[in-house]
Amino acid sequence: MQGEERQGLSLAELNRAVADAAPELLGAARRFAPTLAAAEDLVQETVLRAVERRGTFRGEAAPATWLHRILWNLAIDRARRADRELLVADVEAHWRDDHYAVDPAAVAEQAADTDRLRDALVRLPFIYRSAVVLHDSLGWTHPEIADRLGISVDNAKQRVHRGRMLLTTALAEAAERRTVTKGESMRCWDARTRVGDYLDGVLDAGAAAELEAHLAGCPTCPPLYASLVGVTDALGRWRDADTTVPPALAGRIATTLTPPPG
C-alpha cells in the first residue's frame, strides 16, 4: 500500500497496476511521443522495465505513480537522442527582441491541427514539452508538476512559461514553412512514407499526383527523394539473378517451417 515499506511487487500486483494505469500511461506517452507507434513502444518499454525492476518497488508511492516515473525517465532518455529540438537560447533571444512577432492566425491554424501541434511539440526540449503538456493539456497545477518532477514551484512555472514560448515559435515556423511550400496540405512525413510505394509504382493515381505536387514545392523532400532513387537503383544493379539458396539452408528453412509431429 502507499506509504508503507515494501519489498517489491508480485507479478500479479504488477499486472493489476498496469491494467489500471495503462490508459493514462498511453495518454501521457501519446502527448510526449511523436507518433502513436512511438507512444505504444514507450508504454511497452515502461512495462518491460517495470517487470525487470519490480523488486525495487518500496511502496513510497502508488504503483501507478511508480509506472509513470518509469515512463517519464524513458521519455527523457529518448528525448536526449532527438536532433530536431529548438534551441532555448535562440527562441528566448527572439522573444527578447521588441521587433519579434508571429502571425496569430497562422499559429492558431497550426495549433488546431492535432498532427501539426504534435509535430511542433516534439521540437521542444523534453523538460519544457512535458511541463506545458502537464499544465495546459492535462490540467496539472504548478505545485503538482513540481511535486511529480522534484523541482520547485517557481521552476515549474518557468518551464511552463518557456514551453509556451517555444511551442508558439515552433508553430510559427511551421506556418512559415507551409508558406514556402506553397501551402501544400501534405506533410513531409506523409510524403516520405509514400515514396516507397511511389518508387514501386503501386501508389494510386490520386496519391501519386499529390506526392508529385508536394515534391514540386517542398524545399527539403526532393533531395531525399533523389537519394532514395539512387540507393534503390544501386541495390537493383547489385542483384544477382543467378543466386540460389544453398541446399543446407533450404533444408534448415524447411525444418523450421515443418510443425513438430504429434
Sequence and secondary structure as in RCSB ss.txt:
>XXXX:A:sequence
MQGEERQGLSLAELNRAVADAAPELLGAARRFAPTLAAAEDLVQETVLRAVERRGTFRGEAAPATWLHRILWNLA
IDRARRADRELLVADVEAHWRDDHYAVDPAAVAEQAADTDRLRDALVRLPFIYRSAVVLHDSLGWTHPEIADRLG
ISVDNAKQRVHRGRMLLTTALAEAAERRTVTKGESMRCWDARTRVGDYLDGVLDAGAAAELEAHLAGCPTCPPLY
ASLVGVTDALGRWRDADTTVPPALAGRIATTLTPPPG
>XXXX:A:secstr
 TTS  S   HHHHHHHHHHHHHHHHHHHHHHSSSHHHHHHHHHHHHHHHHHHGGG  SSS HHHHHHHHHHHHH
HHHHHT S    HHHHHHHHHSTT    HHHHHHHHHSHHHHHHHHHTS HHHHHHHIIIIIS   HHHHHHHHT
  HHHHHHHHHHHHHHHHHHHHHHHHHHHHTTT SS HHHHHHHHHHHHHT S HHHHHHHHHHHHH SSHHHHH
HHHHHHHHHHHHH  TT    HHHHHHHHHHHS    
